[in-house]
Amino acid sequence: MQKPYQWLAWFSTVFLLLSAALAAFNIYPVYVWGFIISNTLWMIIGVLWKEKSLVVMNFGLTIIYVAGLLYEFAV
C-alpha cells in the first residue's frame, strides 16, 4: 500500500536535490533557502505520515539553517 501524499514526498525530494546542487556550486544564500523549504516540506510529510524521526530530523535541520542565516545577516 502506498503512503498518502506521495506526490509531496517526491516534490520535496527533487527540491532537496536541487538545493544540494546549488550548495555544491556555492550559490549562497539561495541554497540555504532551498534547504529550509525542502526540510520544512519533509517535516510536514513526517507529520502527515506520523513518522516522528522525519519530523525531528527535518525540524532540527530547518532550525540549523535558519540560525545560520540569522547569524550571517544579523552580525
mmCIF file of the N, C-alpha and C atoms, coordinates in Angstrom:
data_MODEL
# 
_entry.id   MODEL 
# 
loop_
_atom_site.group_PDB 
_atom_site.id 
_atom_site.type_symbol 
_atom_site.label_atom_id 
_atom_site.label_alt_id 
_atom_site.label_comp_id 
_atom_site.label_asym_id 
_atom_site.label_entity_id 
_atom_site.label_seq_id 
_atom_site.pdbx_PDB_ins_code 
_atom_site.Cartn_x 
_atom_site.Cartn_y 
_atom_site.Cartn_z 
_atom_site.occupancy 
_atom_site.B_iso_or_equiv 
_atom_site.pdbx_formal_charge 
_atom_site.auth_seq_id 
_atom_site.auth_comp_id 
_atom_site.auth_asym_id 
_atom_site.auth_atom_id 
_atom_site.pdbx_PDB_model_num 
ATOM 1   N N  . MET A 1 1  ? 0.836  -1.185 0.000  1.00 0.00 ? 1  MET A N  1 
ATOM 2   C CA . MET A 1 1  ? 0.000  0.000  0.000  1.00 0.00 ? 1  MET A CA 1 
ATOM 3   C C  . MET A 1 1  ? 0.884  1.254  0.000  1.00 0.00 ? 1  MET A C  1 
ATOM 4   N N  . GLN A 1 2  ? 0.529  2.176  -0.832 1.00 0.00 ? 2  GLN A N  1 
ATOM 5   C CA . GLN A 1 2  ? 1.285  3.420  -0.973 1.00 0.00 ? 2  GLN A CA 1 
ATOM 6   C C  . GLN A 1 2  ? 0.865  4.425  0.106  1.00 0.00 ? 2  GLN A C  1 
ATOM 7   N N  . LYS A 1 3  ? 1.859  5.129  0.648  1.00 0.00 ? 3  LYS A N  1 
ATOM 8   C CA . LYS A 1 3  ? 1.559  6.142  1.656  1.00 0.00 ? 3  LYS A CA 1 
ATOM 9   C C  . LYS A 1 3  ? 0.865  7.331  1.002  1.00 0.00 ? 3  LYS A C  1 
ATOM 10  N N  . PRO A 1 4  ? 0.005  8.029  1.763  1.00 0.00 ? 4  PRO A N  1 
ATOM 11  C CA . PRO A 1 4  ? -0.639 9.226  1.198  1.00 0.00 ? 4  PRO A CA 1 
ATOM 12  C C  . PRO A 1 4  ? 0.386  10.344 1.005  1.00 0.00 ? 4  PRO A C  1 
ATOM 13  N N  . TYR A 1 5  ? 0.033  11.276 0.181  1.00 0.00 ? 5  TYR A N  1 
ATOM 14  C CA . TYR A 1 5  ? 0.867  12.450 -0.108 1.00 0.00 ? 5  TYR A CA 1 
ATOM 15  C C  . TYR A 1 5  ? 2.213  12.065 -0.724 1.00 0.00 ? 5  TYR A C  1 
ATOM 16  N N  . GLN A 1 6  ? 2.229  10.984 -1.470 1.00 0.00 ? 6  GLN A N  1 
ATOM 17  C CA . GLN A 1 6  ? 3.459  10.539 -2.124 1.00 0.00 ? 6  GLN A CA 1 
ATOM 18  C C  . GLN A 1 6  ? 3.969  11.588 -3.103 1.00 0.00 ? 6  GLN A C  1 
ATOM 19  N N  . TRP A 1 7  ? 3.068  12.290 -3.754 1.00 0.00 ? 7  TRP A N  1 
ATOM 20  C CA . TRP A 1 7  ? 3.469  13.334 -4.704 1.00 0.00 ? 7  TRP A CA 1 
ATOM 21  C C  . TRP A 1 7  ? 4.243  14.439 -3.990 1.00 0.00 ? 7  TRP A C  1 
ATOM 22  N N  . LEU A 1 8  ? 3.837  14.772 -2.757 1.00 0.00 ? 8  LEU A N  1 
ATOM 23  C CA . LEU A 1 8  ? 4.525  15.801 -1.991 1.00 0.00 ? 8  LEU A CA 1 
ATOM 24  C C  . LEU A 1 8  ? 5.919  15.329 -1.583 1.00 0.00 ? 8  LEU A C  1 
ATOM 25  N N  . ALA A 1 9  ? 6.037  14.061 -1.253 1.00 0.00 ? 9  ALA A N  1 
ATOM 26  C CA . ALA A 1 9  ? 7.342  13.500 -0.900 1.00 0.00 ? 9  ALA A CA 1 
ATOM 27  C C  . ALA A 1 9  ? 8.293  13.561 -2.097 1.00 0.00 ? 9  ALA A C  1 
ATOM 28  N N  . TRP A 1 10 ? 7.806  13.232 -3.282 1.00 0.00 ? 10 TRP A N  1 
ATOM 29  C CA . TRP A 1 10 ? 8.655  13.287 -4.476 1.00 0.00 ? 10 TRP A CA 1 
ATOM 30  C C  . TRP A 1 10 ? 9.025  14.725 -4.827 1.00 0.00 ? 10 TRP A C  1 
ATOM 31  N N  . PHE A 1 11 ? 8.077  15.638 -4.719 1.00 0.00 ? 11 PHE A N  1 
ATOM 32  C CA . PHE A 1 11 ? 8.368  17.044 -4.978 1.00 0.00 ? 11 PHE A CA 1 
ATOM 33  C C  . PHE A 1 11 ? 9.438  17.542 -4.013 1.00 0.00 ? 11 PHE A C  1 
ATOM 34  N N  . SER A 1 12 ? 9.293  17.192 -2.733 1.00 0.00 ? 12 SER A N  1 
ATOM 35  C CA . SER A 1 12 ? 10.254 17.618 -1.721 1.00 0.00 ? 12 SER A CA 1 
ATOM 36  C C  . SER A 1 12 ? 11.632 17.016 -1.963 1.00 0.00 ? 12 SER A C  1 
ATOM 37  N N  . THR A 1 13 ? 11.661 15.787 -2.431 1.00 0.00 ? 13 THR A N  1 
ATOM 38  C CA . THR A 1 13 ? 12.938 15.129 -2.741 1.00 0.00 ? 13 THR A CA 1 
ATOM 39  C C  . THR A 1 13 ? 13.644 15.834 -3.888 1.00 0.00 ? 13 THR A C  1 
ATOM 40  N N  . VAL A 1 14 ? 12.911 16.154 -4.937 1.00 0.00 ? 14 VAL A N  1 
ATOM 41  C CA . VAL A 1 14 ? 13.503 16.861 -6.077 1.00 0.00 ? 14 VAL A CA 1 
ATOM 42  C C  . VAL A 1 14 ? 13.998 18.234 -5.642 1.00 0.00 ? 14 VAL A C  1 
ATOM 43  N N  . PHE A 1 15 ? 13.215 18.926 -4.828 1.00 0.00 ? 15 PHE A N  1 
ATOM 44  C CA . PHE A 1 15 ? 13.602 20.248 -4.328 1.00 0.00 ? 15 PHE A CA 1 
ATOM 45  C C  . PHE A 1 15 ? 14.859 20.148 -3.472 1.00 0.00 ? 15 PHE A C  1 
ATOM 46  N N  . LEU A 1 16 ? 14.947 19.105 -2.653 1.00 0.00 ? 16 LEU A N  1 
ATOM 47  C CA . LEU A 1 16 ? 16.121 18.888 -1.814 1.00 0.00 ? 16 LEU A CA 1 
ATOM 48  C C  . LEU A 1 16 ? 17.363 18.622 -2.664 1.00 0.00 ? 16 LEU A C  1 
ATOM 49  N N  . LEU A 1 17 ? 17.226 17.827 -3.704 1.00 0.00 ? 17 LEU A N  1 
ATOM 50  C CA . LEU A 1 17 ? 18.350 17.551 -4.605 1.00 0.00 ? 17 LEU A CA 1 
ATOM 51  C C  . LEU A 1 17 ? 18.797 18.806 -5.351 1.00 0.00 ? 17 LEU A C  1 
ATOM 52  N N  . LEU A 1 18 ? 17.851 19.621 -5.780 1.00 0.00 ? 18 LEU A N  1 
ATOM 53  C CA . LEU A 1 18 ? 18.210 20.884 -6.431 1.00 0.00 ? 18 LEU A CA 1 
ATOM 54  C C  . LEU A 1 18 ? 18.942 21.813 -5.463 1.00 0.00 ? 18 LEU A C  1 
ATOM 55  N N  . SER A 1 19 ? 18.519 21.816 -4.213 1.00 0.00 ? 19 SER A N  1 
ATOM 56  C CA . SER A 1 19 ? 19.197 22.630 -3.198 1.00 0.00 ? 19 SER A CA 1 
ATOM 57  C C  . SER A 1 19 ? 20.618 22.139 -2.971 1.00 0.00 ? 19 SER A C  1 
ATOM 58  N N  . ALA A 1 20 ? 20.805 20.838 -2.971 1.00 0.00 ? 20 ALA A N  1 
ATOM 59  C CA . ALA A 1 20 ? 22.149 20.275 -2.815 1.00 0.00 ? 20 ALA A CA 1 
ATOM 60  C C  . ALA A 1 20 ? 23.035 20.653 -4.000 1.00 0.00 ? 20 ALA A C  1 
ATOM 61  N N  . ALA A 1 21 ? 22.464 20.664 -5.202 1.00 0.00 ? 21 ALA A N  1 
ATOM 62  C CA . ALA A 1 21 ? 23.231 21.084 -6.381 1.00 0.00 ? 21 ALA A CA 1 
ATOM 63  C C  . ALA A 1 21 ? 23.624 22.553 -6.264 1.00 0.00 ? 21 ALA A C  1 
ATOM 64  N N  . LEU A 1 22 ? 22.724 23.377 -5.792 1.00 0.00 ? 22 LEU A N  1 
ATOM 65  C CA . LEU A 1 22 ? 23.047 24.793 -5.577 1.00 0.00 ? 22 LEU A CA 1 
ATOM 66  C C  . LEU A 1 22 ? 24.150 24.942 -4.533 1.00 0.00 ? 22 LEU A C  1 
ATOM 67  N N  . ALA A 1 23 ? 24.106 24.124 -3.491 1.00 0.00 ? 23 ALA A N  1 
ATOM 68  C CA . ALA A 1 23 ? 25.144 24.169 -2.457 1.00 0.00 ? 23 ALA A CA 1 
ATOM 69  C C  . ALA A 1 23 ? 26.490 23.723 -3.025 1.00 0.00 ? 23 ALA A C  1 
ATOM 70  N N  . ALA A 1 24 ? 26.469 22.745 -3.909 1.00 0.00 ? 24 ALA A N  1 
ATOM 71  C CA . ALA A 1 24 ? 27.716 22.255 -4.498 1.00 0.00 ? 24 ALA A CA 1 
ATOM 72  C C  . ALA A 1 24 ? 28.414 23.342 -5.311 1.00 0.00 ? 24 ALA A C  1 
ATOM 73  N N  . PHE A 1 25 ? 27.639 24.244 -5.886 1.00 0.00 ? 25 PHE A N  1 
ATOM 74  C CA . PHE A 1 25 ? 28.205 25.341 -6.665 1.00 0.00 ? 25 PHE A CA 1 
ATOM 75  C C  . PHE A 1 25 ? 28.212 26.659 -5.886 1.00 0.00 ? 25 PHE A C  1 
ATOM 76  N N  . ASN A 1 26 ? 27.975 26.553 -4.570 1.00 0.00 ? 26 ASN A N  1 
ATOM 77  C CA . ASN A 1 26 ? 28.049 27.676 -3.638 1.00 0.00 ? 26 ASN A CA 1 
ATOM 78  C C  . ASN A 1 26 ? 27.189 28.870 -4.068 1.00 0.00 ? 26 ASN A C  1 
ATOM 79  N N  . ILE A 1 27 ? 25.956 28.587 -4.454 1.00 0.00 ? 27 ILE A N  1 
ATOM 80  C CA . ILE A 1 27 ? 25.002 29.643 -4.800 1.00 0.00 ? 27 ILE A CA 1 
ATOM 81  C C  . ILE A 1 27 ? 24.330 30.097 -3.505 1.00 0.00 ? 27 ILE A C  1 
ATOM 82  N N  . TYR A 1 28 ? 25.073 30.894 -2.750 1.00 0.00 ? 28 TYR A N  1 
ATOM 83  C CA . TYR A 1 28 ? 24.644 31.334 -1.426 1.00 0.00 ? 28 TYR A CA 1 
ATOM 84  C C  . TYR A 1 28 ? 23.928 32.669 -1.520 1.00 0.00 ? 28 TYR A C  1 
ATOM 85  N N  . PRO A 1 29 ? 22.892 32.928 -0.816 1.00 0.00 ? 29 PRO A N  1 
ATOM 86  C CA . PRO A 1 29 ? 22.176 32.118 0.163  1.00 0.00 ? 29 PRO A CA 1 
ATOM 87  C C  . PRO A 1 29 ? 21.002 31.346 -0.432 1.00 0.00 ? 29 PRO A C  1 
ATOM 88  N N  . VAL A 1 30 ? 20.929 31.277 -1.758 1.00 0.00 ? 30 VAL A N  1 
ATOM 89  C CA . VAL A 1 30 ? 19.783 30.608 -2.393 1.00 0.00 ? 30 VAL A CA 1 
ATOM 90  C C  . VAL A 1 30 ? 19.676 29.158 -1.942 1.00 0.00 ? 30 VAL A C  1 
ATOM 91  N N  . TYR A 1 31 ? 20.827 28.464 -1.866 1.00 0.00 ? 31 TYR A N  1 
ATOM 92  C CA . TYR A 1 31 ? 20.758 27.060 -1.471 1.00 0.00 ? 31 TYR A CA 1 
ATOM 93  C C  . TYR A 1 31 ? 20.285 26.897 -0.030 1.00 0.00 ? 31 TYR A C  1 
ATOM 94  N N  . VAL A 1 32 ? 20.584 27.852 0.820  1.00 0.00 ? 32 VAL A N  1 
ATOM 95  C CA . VAL A 1 32 ? 20.118 27.769 2.217  1.00 0.00 ? 32 VAL A CA 1 
ATOM 96  C C  . VAL A 1 32 ? 18.592 27.870 2.253  1.00 0.00 ? 32 VAL A C  1 
ATOM 97  N N  . TRP A 1 33 ? 18.044 28.807 1.492  1.00 0.00 ? 33 TRP A N  1 
ATOM 98  C CA . TRP A 1 33 ? 16.582 28.924 1.415  1.00 0.00 ? 33 TRP A CA 1 
ATOM 99  C C  . TRP A 1 33 ? 15.970 27.654 0.836  1.00 0.00 ? 33 TRP A C  1 
ATOM 100 N N  . GLY A 1 34 ? 16.637 27.064 -0.154 1.00 0.00 ? 34 GLY A N  1 
ATOM 101 C CA . GLY A 1 34 ? 16.151 25.800 -0.716 1.00 0.00 ? 34 GLY A CA 1 
ATOM 102 C C  . GLY A 1 34 ? 16.113 24.697 0.320  1.00 0.00 ? 34 GLY A C  1 
ATOM 103 N N  . PHE A 1 35 ? 17.174 24.609 1.141  1.00 0.00 ? 35 PHE A N  1 
ATOM 104 C CA . PHE A 1 35 ? 17.190 23.606 2.204  1.00 0.00 ? 35 PHE A CA 1 
ATOM 105 C C  . PHE A 1 35 ? 16.112 23.889 3.249  1.00 0.00 ? 35 PHE A C  1 
ATOM 106 N N  . ILE A 1 36 ? 15.901 25.145 3.579  1.00 0.00 ? 36 ILE A N  1 
ATOM 107 C CA . ILE A 1 36 ? 14.858 25.488 4.555  1.00 0.00 ? 36 ILE A CA 1 
ATOM 108 C C  . ILE A 1 36 ? 13.491 25.046 4.039  1.00 0.00 ? 36 ILE A C  1 
ATOM 109 N N  . ILE A 1 37 ? 13.218 25.352 2.779  1.00 0.00 ? 37 ILE A N  1 
ATOM 110 C CA . ILE A 1 37 ? 11.921 24.981 2.194  1.00 0.00 ? 37 ILE A CA 1 
ATOM 111 C C  . ILE A 1 37 ? 11.772 23.465 2.103  1.00 0.00 ? 37 ILE A C  1 
ATOM 112 N N  . SER A 1 38 ? 12.783 22.785 1.584  1.00 0.00 ? 38 SER A N  1 
ATOM 113 C CA . SER A 1 38 ? 12.667 21.330 1.409  1.00 0.00 ? 38 SER A CA 1 
ATOM 114 C C  . SER A 1 38 ? 12.602 20.601 2.747  1.00 0.00 ? 38 SER A C  1 
ATOM 115 N N  . ASN A 1 39 ? 13.397 21.035 3.741  1.00 0.00 ? 39 ASN A N  1 
ATOM 116 C CA . ASN A 1 39 ? 13.324 20.389 5.050  1.00 0.00 ? 39 ASN A CA 1 
ATOM 117 C C  . ASN A 1 39 ? 11.994 20.668 5.742  1.00 0.00 ? 39 ASN A C  1 
ATOM 118 N N  . THR A 1 40 ? 11.441 21.858 5.539  1.00 0.00 ? 40 THR A N  1 
ATOM 119 C CA . THR A 1 40 ? 10.120 22.153 6.094  1.00 0.00 ? 40 THR A CA 1 
ATOM 120 C C  . THR A 1 40 ? 9.064  21.259 5.450  1.00 0.00 ? 40 THR A C  1 
ATOM 121 N N  . LEU A 1 41 ? 9.163  21.079 4.139  1.00 0.00 ? 41 LEU A N  1 
ATOM 122 C CA . LEU A 1 41 ? 8.225  20.180 3.459  1.00 0.00 ? 41 LEU A CA 1 
ATOM 123 C C  . LEU A 1 41 ? 8.350  18.757 3.980  1.00 0.00 ? 41 LEU A C  1 
ATOM 124 N N  . TRP A 1 42 ? 9.583  18.294 4.184  1.00 0.00 ? 42 TRP A N  1 
ATOM 125 C CA . TRP A 1 42 ? 9.771  16.943 4.715  1.00 0.00 ? 42 TRP A CA 1 
ATOM 126 C C  . TRP A 1 42 ? 9.278  16.826 6.145  1.00 0.00 ? 42 TRP A C  1 
ATOM 127 N N  . MET A 1 43 ? 9.359  17.894 6.907  1.00 0.00 ? 43 MET A N  1 
ATOM 128 C CA . MET A 1 43 ? 8.816  17.887 8.257  1.00 0.00 ? 43 MET A CA 1 
ATOM 129 C C  . MET A 1 43 ? 7.289  17.728 8.197  1.00 0.00 ? 43 MET A C  1 
ATOM 130 N N  . ILE A 1 44 ? 6.658  18.442 7.271  1.00 0.00 ? 44 ILE A N  1 
ATOM 131 C CA . ILE A 1 44 ? 5.204  18.325 7.084  1.00 0.00 ? 44 ILE A CA 1 
ATOM 132 C C  . ILE A 1 44 ? 4.836  16.903 6.670  1.00 0.00 ? 44 ILE A C  1 
ATOM 133 N N  . ILE A 1 45 ? 5.613  16.329 5.764  1.00 0.00 ? 45 ILE A N  1 
ATOM 134 C CA . ILE A 1 45 ? 5.361  14.942 5.344  1.00 0.00 ? 45 ILE A CA 1 
ATOM 135 C C  . ILE A 1 45 ? 5.473  14.000 6.541  1.00 0.00 ? 45 ILE A C  1 
ATOM 136 N N  . GLY A 1 46 ? 6.479  14.239 7.397  1.00 0.00 ? 46 GLY A N  1 
ATOM 137 C CA . GLY A 1 46 ? 6.625  13.413 8.589  1.00 0.00 ? 46 GLY A CA 1 
ATOM 138 C C  . GLY A 1 46 ? 5.402  13.484 9.480  1.00 0.00 ? 46 GLY A C  1 
ATOM 139 N N  . VAL A 1 47 ? 4.820  14.676 9.615  1.00 0.00 ? 47 VAL A N  1 
ATOM 140 C CA . VAL A 1 47 ? 3.595  14.826 10.407 1.00 0.00 ? 47 VAL A CA 1 
ATOM 141 C C  . VAL A 1 47 ? 2.447  14.069 9.739  1.00 0.00 ? 47 VAL A C  1 
ATOM 142 N N  . LEU A 1 48 ? 2.305  14.228 8.421  1.00 0.00 ? 48 LEU A N  1 
ATOM 143 C CA . LEU A 1 48 ? 1.221  13.559 7.699  1.00 0.00 ? 48 LEU A CA 1 
ATOM 144 C C  . LEU A 1 48 ? 1.356  12.041 7.756  1.00 0.00 ? 48 LEU A C  1 
ATOM 145 N N  . TRP A 1 49 ? 2.587  11.544 7.736  1.00 0.00 ? 49 TRP A N  1 
ATOM 146 C CA . TRP A 1 49 ? 2.836  10.103 7.787  1.00 0.00 ? 49 TRP A CA 1 
ATOM 147 C C  . TRP A 1 49 ? 2.978  9.576  9.203  1.00 0.00 ? 49 TRP A C  1 
ATOM 148 N N  . LYS A 1 50 ? 2.934  10.481 10.191 1.00 0.00 ? 50 LYS A N  1 
ATOM 149 C CA . LYS A 1 50 ? 3.112  10.108 11.607 1.00 0.00 ? 50 LYS A CA 1 
ATOM 150 C C  . LYS A 1 50 ? 4.463  9.416  11.824 1.00 0.00 ? 50 LYS A C  1 
ATOM 151 N N  . GLU A 1 51 ? 5.508  9.986  11.178 1.00 0.00 ? 51 GLU A N  1 
ATOM 152 C CA . GLU A 1 51 ? 6.885  9.480  11.302 1.00 0.00 ? 51 GLU A CA 1 
ATOM 153 C C  . GLU A 1 51 ? 7.679  10.475 12.135 1.00 0.00 ? 51 GLU A C  1 
ATOM 154 N N  . LYS A 1 52 ? 7.812  10.191 13.417 1.00 0.00 ? 52 LYS A N  1 
ATOM 155 C CA . LYS A 1 52 ? 8.464  11.131 14.330 1.00 0.00 ? 52 LYS A CA 1 
ATOM 156 C C  . LYS A 1 52 ? 9.919  11.390 13.957 1.00 0.00 ? 52 LYS A C  1 
ATOM 157 N N  . SER A 1 53 ? 10.606 10.379 13.441 1.00 0.00 ? 53 SER A N  1 
ATOM 158 C CA . SER A 1 53 ? 12.013 10.569 13.089 1.00 0.00 ? 53 SER A CA 1 
ATOM 159 C C  . SER A 1 53 ? 12.159 11.590 11.954 1.00 0.00 ? 53 SER A C  1 
ATOM 160 N N  . LEU A 1 54 ? 11.259 11.576 10.995 1.00 0.00 ? 54 LEU A N  1 
ATOM 161 C CA . LEU A 1 54 ? 11.293 12.570 9.917  1.00 0.00 ? 54 LEU A CA 1 
ATOM 162 C C  . LEU A 1 54 ? 11.015 13.968 10.455 1.00 0.00 ? 54 LEU A C  1 
ATOM 163 N N  . VAL A 1 55 ? 10.079 14.073 11.366 1.00 0.00 ? 55 VAL A N  1 
ATOM 164 C CA . VAL A 1 55 ? 9.736  15.371 11.946 1.00 0.00 ? 55 VAL A CA 1 
ATOM 165 C C  . VAL A 1 55 ? 10.923 15.936 12.714 1.00 0.00 ? 55 VAL A C  1 
ATOM 166 N N  . VAL A 1 56 ? 11.507 15.134 13.589 1.00 0.00 ? 56 VAL A N  1 
ATOM 167 C CA . VAL A 1 56 ? 12.601 15.608 14.435 1.00 0.00 ? 56 VAL A CA 1 
ATOM 168 C C  . VAL A 1 56 ? 13.820 15.982 13.594 1.00 0.00 ? 56 VAL A C  1 
ATOM 169 N N  . MET A 1 57 ? 14.204 15.111 12.668 1.00 0.00 ? 57 MET A N  1 
ATOM 170 C CA . MET A 1 57 ? 15.385 15.383 11.845 1.00 0.00 ? 57 MET A CA 1 
ATOM 171 C C  . MET A 1 57 ? 15.205 16.652 11.012 1.00 0.00 ? 57 MET A C  1 
ATOM 172 N N  . ASN A 1 58 ? 14.094 16.793 10.342 1.00 0.00 ? 58 ASN A N  1 
ATOM 173 C CA . ASN A 1 58 ? 13.899 17.933 9.460  1.00 0.00 ? 58 ASN A CA 1 
ATOM 174 C C  . ASN A 1 58 ? 13.590 19.217 10.224 1.00 0.00 ? 58 ASN A C  1 
ATOM 175 N N  . PHE A 1 59 ? 12.985 19.112 11.390 1.00 0.00 ? 59 PHE A N  1 
ATOM 176 C CA . PHE A 1 59 ? 12.827 20.283 12.244 1.00 0.00 ? 59 PHE A CA 1 
ATOM 177 C C  . PHE A 1 59 ? 14.194 20.788 12.688 1.00 0.00 ? 59 PHE A C  1 
ATOM 178 N N  . GLY A 1 60 ? 15.034 19.852 13.112 1.00 0.00 ? 60 GLY A N  1 
ATOM 179 C CA . GLY A 1 60 ? 16.385 20.219 13.531 1.00 0.00 ? 60 GLY A CA 1 
ATOM 180 C C  . GLY A 1 60 ? 17.181 20.866 12.417 1.00 0.00 ? 60 GLY A C  1 
ATOM 181 N N  . LEU A 1 61 ? 17.126 20.291 11.227 1.00 0.00 ? 61 LEU A N  1 
ATOM 182 C CA . LEU A 1 61 ? 17.851 20.856 10.091 1.00 0.00 ? 61 LEU A CA 1 
ATOM 183 C C  . LEU A 1 61 ? 17.329 22.244 9.727  1.00 0.00 ? 61 LEU A C  1 
ATOM 184 N N  . THR A 1 62 ? 16.023 22.414 9.768  1.00 0.00 ? 62 THR A N  1 
ATOM 185 C CA . THR A 1 62 ? 15.435 23.719 9.462  1.00 0.00 ? 62 THR A CA 1 
ATOM 186 C C  . THR A 1 62 ? 15.914 24.777 10.457 1.00 0.00 ? 62 THR A C  1 
ATOM 187 N N  . ILE A 1 63 ? 15.919 24.426 11.726 1.00 0.00 ? 63 ILE A N  1 
ATOM 188 C CA . ILE A 1 63 ? 16.382 25.362 12.762 1.00 0.00 ? 63 ILE A CA 1 
ATOM 189 C C  . ILE A 1 63 ? 17.853 25.720 12.538 1.00 0.00 ? 63 ILE A C  1 
ATOM 190 N N  . ILE A 1 64 ? 18.670 24.746 12.187 1.00 0.00 ? 64 ILE A N  1 
ATOM 191 C CA . ILE A 1 64 ? 20.094 24.990 11.937 1.00 0.00 ? 64 ILE A CA 1 
ATOM 192 C C  . ILE A 1 64 ? 20.281 25.955 10.774 1.00 0.00 ? 64 ILE A C  1 
ATOM 193 N N  . TYR A 1 65 ? 19.569 25.743 9.681  1.00 0.00 ? 65 TYR A N  1 
ATOM 194 C CA . TYR A 1 65 ? 19.701 26.632 8.518  1.00 0.00 ? 65 TYR A CA 1 
ATOM 195 C C  . TYR A 1 65 ? 19.187 28.041 8.825  1.00 0.00 ? 65 TYR A C  1 
ATOM 196 N N  . VAL A 1 66 ? 18.086 28.143 9.533  1.00 0.00 ? 66 VAL A N  1 
ATOM 197 C CA . VAL A 1 66 ? 17.559 29.462 9.894  1.00 0.00 ? 66 VAL A CA 1 
ATOM 198 C C  . VAL A 1 66 ? 18.539 30.177 10.821 1.00 0.00 ? 66 VAL A C  1 
ATOM 199 N N  . ALA A 1 67 ? 19.094 29.464 11.781 1.00 0.00 ? 67 ALA A N  1 
ATOM 200 C CA . ALA A 1 67 ? 20.063 30.056 12.700 1.00 0.00 ? 67 ALA A CA 1 
ATOM 201 C C  . ALA A 1 67 ? 21.290 30.558 11.933 1.00 0.00 ? 67 ALA A C  1 
ATOM 202 N N  . GLY A 1 68 ? 21.728 29.782 10.956 1.00 0.00 ? 68 GLY A N  1 
ATOM 203 C CA . GLY A 1 68 ? 22.866 30.206 10.136 1.00 0.00 ? 68 GLY A CA 1 
ATOM 204 C C  . GLY A 1 68 ? 22.581 31.475 9.366  1.00 0.00 ? 68 GLY A C  1 
ATOM 205 N N  . LEU A 1 69 ? 21.382 31.574 8.797  1.00 0.00 ? 69 LEU A N  1 
ATOM 206 C CA . LEU A 1 69 ? 21.021 32.801 8.075  1.00 0.00 ? 69 LEU A CA 1 
ATOM 207 C C  . LEU A 1 69 ? 20.941 33.992 9.018  1.00 0.00 ? 69 LEU A C  1 
ATOM 208 N N  . LEU A 1 70 ? 20.335 33.783 10.178 1.00 0.00 ? 70 LEU A N  1 
ATOM 209 C CA . LEU A 1 70 ? 20.243 34.869 11.156 1.00 0.00 ? 70 LEU A CA 1 
ATOM 210 C C  . LEU A 1 70 ? 21.637 35.320 11.599 1.00 0.00 ? 70 LEU A C  1 
ATOM 211 N N  . TYR A 1 71 ? 22.515 34.380 11.833 1.00 0.00 ? 71 TYR A N  1 
ATOM 212 C CA . TYR A 1 71 ? 23.878 34.718 12.237 1.00 0.00 ? 71 TYR A CA 1 
ATOM 213 C C  . TYR A 1 71 ? 24.597 35.483 11.135 1.00 0.00 ? 71 TYR A C  1 
ATOM 214 N N  . GLU A 1 72 ? 24.437 35.027 9.912  1.00 0.00 ? 72 GLU A N  1 
ATOM 215 C CA . GLU A 1 72 ? 25.137 35.634 8.777  1.00 0.00 ? 72 GLU A CA 1 
ATOM 216 C C  . GLU A 1 72 ? 24.672 37.079 8.523  1.00 0.00 ? 72 GLU A C  1 
ATOM 217 N N  . PHE A 1 73 ? 23.378 37.307 8.620  1.00 0.00 ? 73 PHE A N  1 
ATOM 218 C CA . PHE A 1 73 ? 22.845 38.615 8.234  1.00 0.00 ? 73 PHE A CA 1 
ATOM 219 C C  . PHE A 1 73 ? 22.577 39.545 9.414  1.00 0.00 ? 73 PHE A C  1 
ATOM 220 N N  . ALA A 1 74 ? 22.625 39.025 10.643 1.00 0.00 ? 74 ALA A N  1 
ATOM 221 C CA . ALA A 1 74 ? 22.359 39.854 11.814 1.00 0.00 ? 74 ALA A CA 1 
ATOM 222 C C  . ALA A 1 74 ? 23.649 40.362 12.460 1.00 0.00 ? 74 ALA A C  1 
ATOM 223 N N  . VAL A 1 75 ? 24.762 39.750 12.124 1.00 0.00 ? 75 VAL A N  1 
ATOM 224 C CA . VAL A 1 75 ? 26.033 40.142 12.762 1.00 0.00 ? 75 VAL A CA 1 
ATOM 225 C C  . VAL A 1 75 ? 26.756 41.174 11.937 1.00 0.00 ? 75 VAL A C  1 
# 
